[in-house]
Amino acid sequence: MRKVRAGLIGYGGIVRKVLDELPRISEDRVDVTGILVRKGRSEAARGVIGSELDVFEELDQLLATRPHIIAECAGHSAVDQYGEQILKAGIDLMVVSIGSLSDPQRYDRLYAAAREGDAHIVLPAGAIGAVDALAAAKIGGLSTVKYRSRKPPEAWKGTPAEEVCDLDNLKEAYTFYRGKAREASLLFPKNANVAATVALAGLGFDRTDVELCADPNVAGNVHEIEAEGVAGSFRIELLGKPIPENIRTSMLTAFSVARGLANLAATTVI
């Protein structure tokens, strides 16, 4: 039986869901070797996830557990702080904060580190479906890709959306951003990971059209993709329920991370 050793970065809602689901869906073929948190956060992390797992505040401590892959679930700053060192050490890096790759310099550094360490940058589908169809259609040639995100107004608080609309008093859907995926990912780093995923799977950051919308009438996070190309066209709409701990993050993101890790040890992979 193949065993995969995996490390995790962060201890928020995504990590907690992964820890809950991974043993079952991997049939105990994935061992979590430890969790990396920011300095001064280890006691808080143990209080949230329990004492069964090792919690580290230094990356070298996690690397010493010899993981095959480390999943980043802690935001853009974690990608900057740890990504290159992980990849140069020859360890695969699963990037959940895919929006961080919209910065071309950051992407180039990670790419170079992965080549140097003969490691992989693994990008989970996250909160959206049809990524496989989009990536396959790209081979034949895509002409247009559009992504639209609709989330409850409170999910956009603390973002530039507050500067263009009154989130507390919206009565109907309001599209506050229209532009390209690169700008959207940089302006809304905690809300636009799906835009980055769609861009990387399809036409790229500078040719993927994005709309962001605050909608008081939706019960969760709505993601829509429209694509057209040589292989045909498709449209997908997905309503994702958010993680209770973080309304900005769809529960499907955590399940996608768990599935990605489990697939590394699976007999049948889909």
C-alpha positions as CSV (number, residue, x, y, z in Angstrom):
1,M,0.0,0.0,0.0
2,R,1.4,3.3,-1.1
3,K,1.7,5.9,1.7
4,V,1.9,9.7,1.1
5,R,3.4,12.0,3.7
6,A,1.8,15.5,3.6
7,G,2.4,18.7,5.5
8,L,0.0,21.5,5.9
9,I,0.4,25.3,6.3
10,G,-2.2,27.1,8.4
11,Y,-4.9,26.0,10.8
12,G,-8.0,27.8,9.5
13,G,-11.2,26.3,8.2
14,I,-9.7,24.7,5.1
15,V,-7.1,22.8,7.2
16,R,-9.6,21.7,9.7
17,K,-11.9,20.3,7.0
18,V,-9.0,18.5,5.3
19,L,-8.0,16.9,8.6
20,D,-11.6,15.8,9.1
21,E,-12.0,14.2,5.7
22,L,-8.6,13.0,4.6
23,P,-8.3,9.8,6.6
24,R,-11.6,8.5,5.2
25,I,-11.3,9.5,1.6
26,S,-7.6,8.4,1.4
27,E,-8.3,5.1,3.3
28,D,-5.6,6.2,5.7
29,R,-3.0,6.3,2.9
30,V,-2.0,9.9,3.6
31,D,-0.2,10.7,6.8
32,V,-0.1,14.3,7.9
33,T,3.4,14.8,9.2
34,G,2.8,18.2,10.8
35,I,1.2,21.6,10.5
36,L,3.2,24.9,10.1
37,V,1.8,28.1,11.7
38,R,3.1,31.6,12.2
39,K,5.3,32.3,15.1
40,G,3.4,32.7,18.3
41,R,0.4,30.8,17.0
42,S,1.3,27.2,17.9
43,E,-0.7,27.1,21.2
44,A,-3.7,28.6,19.5
45,A,-3.4,26.1,16.7
46,R,-3.2,23.2,19.1
47,G,-6.3,24.5,20.8
48,V,-8.2,24.4,17.5
49,I,-6.9,21.1,15.9
50,G,-6.0,19.2,19.1
51,S,-2.8,17.7,20.3
52,E,-2.6,14.6,18.0
53,L,-0.6,16.4,15.3
54,D,2.8,18.1,15.5
55,V,2.5,21.9,15.2
56,F,5.6,23.8,14.1
57,E,6.6,27.4,13.9
58,E,9.6,26.9,11.7
59,L,9.6,25.5,8.2
60,D,12.8,23.5,8.8
61,Q,10.9,21.6,11.5
62,L,8.2,20.6,9.0
63,L,10.7,19.8,6.3
64,A,12.5,17.5,8.7
65,T,9.4,15.3,8.8
66,R,10.2,14.4,5.1
67,P,6.8,15.2,3.5
68,H,6.3,14.4,-0.1
69,I,4.0,17.4,-0.5
70,I,3.1,20.5,1.5
71,A,-0.3,22.1,1.1
72,E,-0.4,25.9,1.6
73,C,-3.7,27.0,3.1
74,A,-2.7,30.3,4.7
75,G,-2.8,33.1,2.1
76,H,-0.4,35.0,-0.2
77,S,2.1,35.8,2.6
78,A,2.6,32.0,3.3
79,V,3.3,31.5,-0.4
80,D,6.0,34.2,-0.3
81,Q,7.5,33.1,3.0
82,Y,7.7,29.4,2.4
83,G,7.0,28.5,-1.3
84,E,10.5,28.8,-2.8
85,Q,12.3,27.0,0.0
86,I,9.8,24.1,-0.1
87,L,10.2,23.7,-3.9
88,K,14.0,24.0,-3.8
89,A,14.0,21.2,-1.2
90,G,12.4,18.9,-3.8
91,I,9.0,18.8,-2.1
92,D,5.9,19.4,-4.1
93,L,3.9,22.5,-3.1
94,M,0.1,22.6,-3.4
95,V,-0.9,26.2,-3.6
96,V,-4.4,26.9,-2.4
97,S,-4.0,30.7,-2.6
98,I,-3.8,30.5,-6.4
99,G,-4.5,34.2,-6.7
100,S,-1.0,34.8,-5.5
101,L,0.3,33.5,-8.8
102,S,-1.2,36.6,-10.6
103,D,1.9,38.4,-9.6
104,P,4.3,37.5,-12.5
105,Q,7.4,38.0,-10.4
106,R,6.2,35.7,-7.7
107,Y,5.1,33.1,-10.3
108,D,8.5,33.2,-12.0
109,R,10.3,32.7,-8.6
110,L,8.2,29.7,-7.7
111,Y,8.6,28.3,-11.2
112,A,12.4,28.6,-11.1
113,A,12.4,27.1,-7.6
114,A,10.4,24.1,-8.8
115,R,12.7,23.5,-11.7
116,E,15.7,23.8,-9.4
117,G,14.3,21.3,-6.9
118,D,12.7,19.0,-9.5
119,A,9.4,19.5,-7.7
120,H,5.8,20.3,-8.8
121,I,3.5,23.3,-8.1
122,V,0.1,21.6,-7.6
123,L,-3.0,23.7,-8.2
124,P,-6.3,22.2,-6.9
125,A,-9.5,23.1,-8.6
126,G,-10.8,24.6,-5.4
127,A,-14.2,26.1,-5.3
128,I,-15.0,25.7,-9.0
129,G,-15.8,22.8,-11.4
130,A,-15.0,22.4,-15.1
131,V,-11.3,23.1,-14.7
132,D,-10.5,19.9,-16.5
133,A,-12.8,20.8,-19.4
134,L,-11.3,24.3,-19.6
135,A,-7.7,23.0,-19.6
136,A,-8.6,20.4,-22.2
137,A,-10.3,23.0,-24.4
138,K,-7.2,25.1,-24.2
139,I,-5.3,22.5,-26.1
140,G,-7.5,22.9,-29.2
141,G,-7.7,26.7,-28.7
142,L,-9.9,29.0,-26.7
143,S,-11.4,32.3,-28.0
144,T,-13.1,33.6,-24.9
145,V,-13.3,32.8,-21.2
146,K,-15.4,34.7,-18.7
147,Y,-15.7,34.2,-15.0
148,R,-18.3,35.8,-12.7
149,S,-18.4,35.7,-8.9
150,R,-21.5,36.5,-6.9
151,K,-21.2,36.4,-3.1
152,P,-23.2,37.9,-0.2
153,P,-22.3,41.5,0.5
154,E,-20.6,40.6,3.9
155,A,-18.1,38.4,2.0
156,W,-16.8,41.5,0.3
157,K,-16.2,43.6,3.4
158,G,-12.7,44.7,3.9
159,T,-12.1,44.9,0.1
160,P,-12.1,47.7,-2.5
161,A,-15.8,46.8,-3.0
162,E,-16.6,49.0,0.0
163,E,-15.4,52.0,-1.9
164,V,-17.9,51.7,-4.7
165,C,-21.1,50.4,-3.1
166,D,-22.9,50.4,0.3
167,L,-22.5,46.7,1.2
168,D,-24.7,47.0,4.3
169,N,-27.7,48.3,2.4
170,L,-27.8,46.6,-1.0
171,K,-31.2,45.4,-2.0
172,E,-30.3,43.8,-5.3
173,A,-27.2,42.4,-7.0
174,Y,-24.5,45.0,-7.8
175,T,-21.5,44.3,-10.0
176,F,-18.7,46.4,-8.6
177,Y,-15.8,45.1,-10.7
178,R,-15.3,44.4,-14.4
179,G,-11.8,43.7,-15.7
180,K,-9.2,41.0,-16.2
181,A,-8.2,38.2,-14.0
182,R,-4.8,39.5,-13.1
183,E,-6.1,42.8,-11.7
184,A,-9.0,41.1,-9.9
185,S,-6.7,38.6,-8.2
186,L,-4.4,41.4,-7.0
187,L,-7.2,43.7,-5.8
188,F,-9.2,41.0,-4.1
189,P,-6.6,38.4,-2.8
190,K,-9.0,36.7,-0.4
191,N,-11.9,36.5,-2.9
192,A,-10.5,35.9,-6.3
193,N,-8.7,32.6,-6.1
194,V,-11.2,31.1,-8.5
195,A,-10.6,33.8,-11.0
196,A,-6.9,32.9,-10.9
197,T,-7.7,29.2,-11.3
198,V,-9.8,29.8,-14.4
199,A,-7.1,32.0,-15.8
200,L,-4.3,29.5,-15.4
201,A,-6.4,26.7,-16.8
202,G,-7.6,28.7,-19.8
203,L,-6.5,31.9,-21.5
204,G,-4.2,33.4,-18.9
205,F,-4.5,36.3,-16.5
206,D,-4.6,39.0,-19.1
207,R,-7.2,37.5,-21.4
208,T,-9.7,36.2,-18.9
209,D,-12.7,38.5,-18.3
210,V,-13.9,38.8,-14.7
211,E,-16.9,40.2,-13.1
212,L,-17.3,40.5,-9.3
213,C,-20.7,41.0,-7.8
214,A,-22.2,41.6,-4.3
215,D,-25.7,39.9,-4.2
216,P,-27.8,40.0,-1.1
217,N,-30.1,37.4,-2.5
218,V,-27.7,34.5,-2.8
219,A,-27.4,31.8,-0.2
220,G,-23.7,31.1,-0.8
221,N,-20.9,31.8,-3.2
222,V,-21.9,31.6,-6.8
223,H,-19.3,30.9,-9.5
224,E,-20.0,31.1,-13.2
225,I,-17.7,30.2,-16.1
226,E,-18.4,30.7,-19.8
227,A,-15.9,29.5,-22.4
228,E,-15.8,29.1,-26.2
229,G,-13.2,27.6,-28.5
230,V,-12.4,25.1,-31.2
231,A,-13.8,22.2,-29.2
232,G,-17.1,23.9,-28.5
233,S,-18.6,26.0,-25.8
234,F,-19.8,25.5,-22.2
235,R,-21.3,27.3,-19.3
236,I,-21.2,26.2,-15.7
237,E,-22.8,27.7,-12.6
238,L,-22.0,26.5,-9.1
239,L,-23.4,27.5,-5.8
240,G,-21.0,26.7,-3.0
241,K,-21.7,26.8,0.7
242,P,-19.0,28.7,2.6
243,I,-17.0,27.2,5.4
244,P,-18.6,28.4,8.7
245,E,-15.3,29.9,9.9
246,N,-14.8,32.0,6.8
247,I,-17.7,33.2,4.6
248,R,-15.2,34.1,1.8
249,T,-14.1,30.5,1.3
250,S,-16.3,27.8,-0.2
251,M,-16.5,24.4,1.5
252,L,-15.7,22.8,-1.8
253,T,-12.2,24.3,-1.6
254,A,-11.4,22.3,1.4
255,F,-12.8,19.1,-0.2
256,S,-10.7,19.8,-3.3
257,V,-7.5,20.0,-1.2
258,A,-8.4,16.8,0.6
259,R,-9.2,15.1,-2.8
260,G,-5.9,16.3,-4.3
261,L,-3.9,14.9,-1.5
262,A,-5.8,11.6,-1.4
263,N,-5.4,11.1,-5.2
264,L,-1.6,11.0,-4.7
265,A,-2.1,7.7,-2.8
266,A,-5.2,6.4,-4.6
267,T,-5.4,3.2,-6.7
268,T,-7.9,4.8,-9.1
269,V,-7.4,8.5,-9.8
270,I,-10.1,10.7,-11.3
